[in-house]
């Protein structure tokens, strides 16, 4: 499996549509949030509003990448990297949000995507990244731990237990 992170471009429009239509058909919440916040059928608007370029009081700049399986020429997931943490992200959200499309789970893709995201974090000057996941999401926790994640604590957010992991980036 040859995976790499790519920025969204018109040449990947069909890849995006294919992945999101599969995801929406399951009825589950799509993660990371940034890839579901705008309607993908208006591709130009979707592309122009995918990332936050300048921070505000409540929002931080971010970078969104799609994970391309080069052998099959499909998107298998997405990664959103927040360039720094505000109080909200420090509690719930972290630096990196990762989502794997439903048909591609349990194949080691999330572990590889996190590894690739950590390389992007390093380019941004992030030396220590926070990742969070729901306690019941054992697969996400394993993917984070496989990348050096160390559990700091567990907190309750909206009646669910979230685990907060820190990863040192070399």
C-alpha positions in Angstrom: 0.0 0.0 0.0 1.6 3.3 -1.1 -0.1 6.1 0.7 0.7 9.8 0.6 -1.0 13.0 1.7 -2.2 15.4 -1.0 -3.8 18.8 -1.0 -7.2 18.8 -2.7 -7.2 19.9 -6.3 -9.7 19.8 -9.1 -7.9 16.6 -10.5 -9.1 14.9 -7.3 -12.7 15.9 -7.4 -14.0 12.5 -8.3 -11.8 10.9 -5.6 -13.4 13.3 -3.0 -17.0 12.7 -4.3 -16.5 8.9 -4.2 -15.1 8.9 -0.7 -17.7 11.3 0.8 -20.7 9.6 -0.9 -19.6 6.3 0.6 -19.2 7.9 4.0 -22.5 9.8 3.9 -24.3 6.6 2.9 -23.3 5.0 6.2 -25.0 7.8 8.2 -22.1 8.1 10.5 -20.3 11.3 11.6 -17.5 12.1 9.2 -14.1 13.0 10.8 -12.3 15.3 10.5 -15.0 17.9 10.7 -13.4 20.1 8.1 -14.2 17.7 5.2 -17.9 17.8 6.1 -18.4 21.4 7.0 -19.2 22.5 3.4 -21.2 20.8 0.7 -18.9 19.0 -1.7 -21.2 19.3 -4.7 -20.2 23.0 -5.0 -16.6 22.0 -5.5 -15.2 25.5 -5.9 -16.8 26.7 -2.7 -15.7 23.5 -0.9 -12.1 23.9 -2.0 -12.0 27.6 -1.2 -13.3 27.1 2.3 -11.6 23.8 3.2 -8.9 25.4 5.3 -8.7 28.3 7.8 -6.0 30.6 6.5 -5.9 33.1 9.4 -6.7 32.5 13.0 -9.4 34.3 14.9 -10.4 34.3 18.6 -12.2 30.9 18.1 -10.5 29.4 15.1 -6.9 28.5 14.4 -5.2 28.1 11.0 -5.3 24.6 9.7 -4.1 22.4 6.8 -6.2 19.6 5.3 -4.8 16.7 3.4 -6.4 13.8 1.7 -4.8 10.4 1.8 -4.3 9.0 -1.6 -3.7 5.3 -2.2 -1.5 5.6 -5.2 -1.8 2.0 -6.3 -5.6 2.1 -6.4 -5.9 5.8 -7.2 -8.5 6.5 -4.5 -8.8 8.6 -1.4 -8.8 6.4 1.7 -9.2 9.1 4.3 -8.4 12.7 5.4 -6.2 14.5 7.9 -6.7 17.9 9.4 -3.8 19.6 11.2 -4.4 22.6 13.5 -1.3 24.8 13.4 -1.5 25.6 17.1 -3.9 24.9 20.0 -6.4 27.4 21.5 -8.1 26.6 24.8 -10.9 24.6 23.1 -8.5 22.5 21.0 -6.3 21.9 24.0 -9.2 20.3 25.8 -11.0 18.6 22.9 -9.7 18.3 19.4 -5.9 18.5 19.5 -3.5 19.2 16.6 -4.5 16.3 14.4 -7.8 14.9 13.3 -7.8 11.7 11.2 -10.6 9.9 9.5 -10.6 6.7 7.4 -13.4 6.0 4.9 -15.6 3.1 6.1 -14.5 0.5 3.5 -10.8 1.1 4.3 -10.8 0.6 8.0 -8.8 -2.1 9.9 -6.0 -2.1 7.3 -3.4 0.0 9.1 -4.3 3.1 7.2 -4.9 5.3 10.2 -1.5 4.4 11.6 0.2 5.4 8.4 -1.9 8.6 8.0 -0.9 9.7 11.5 2.7 9.1 10.7 2.4 11.2 7.5 0.5 13.9 9.4 3.4 14.0 12.0 5.8 14.8 9.2 3.6 17.7 8.2 3.4 18.8 11.8 7.2 18.9 11.9 7.3 21.1 8.8 4.9 23.5 10.7 7.3 23.6 13.7 5.0 21.5 16.0 7.3 19.4 18.2 4.6 17.8 20.3 1.2 17.0 19.0 -2.0 16.3 20.8 -4.5 13.8 19.5 -7.8 12.8 21.1 -10.2 10.0 20.5 -13.2 8.5 22.2 -12.3 5.8 24.7 -14.5 3.2 23.0 -12.7 3.8 19.7 -10.0 1.2 20.3 -8.7 1.3 16.7 -8.0 5.1 16.9 -6.2 4.7 20.2 -4.0 1.9 18.8 -3.2 4.0 15.8 -2.2 6.9 18.0 -0.1 4.7 20.4 1.6 3.0 17.3 2.9 6.5 16.5 4.3 7.1 20.0 1.2 8.5 21.6 1.3 8.6 25.4 -2.0 8.9 27.3 -2.1 12.0 29.4 -5.6 11.7 30.8 -9.3 11.0 30.1 -11.9 13.7 30.2 -15.7 13.7 29.8 -17.0 15.7 26.8 -20.7 15.7 26.1 -21.2 12.5 28.2 -18.5 10.6 26.5 -15.0 9.8 27.7 -12.2 11.2 25.5 -8.6 10.1 25.8 -5.9 12.7 25.3 -2.6 11.5 23.8 0.6 13.5 23.3 3.1 12.5 20.6 6.7 13.8 20.6 7.8 14.6 17.1 11.5 14.0 16.4 
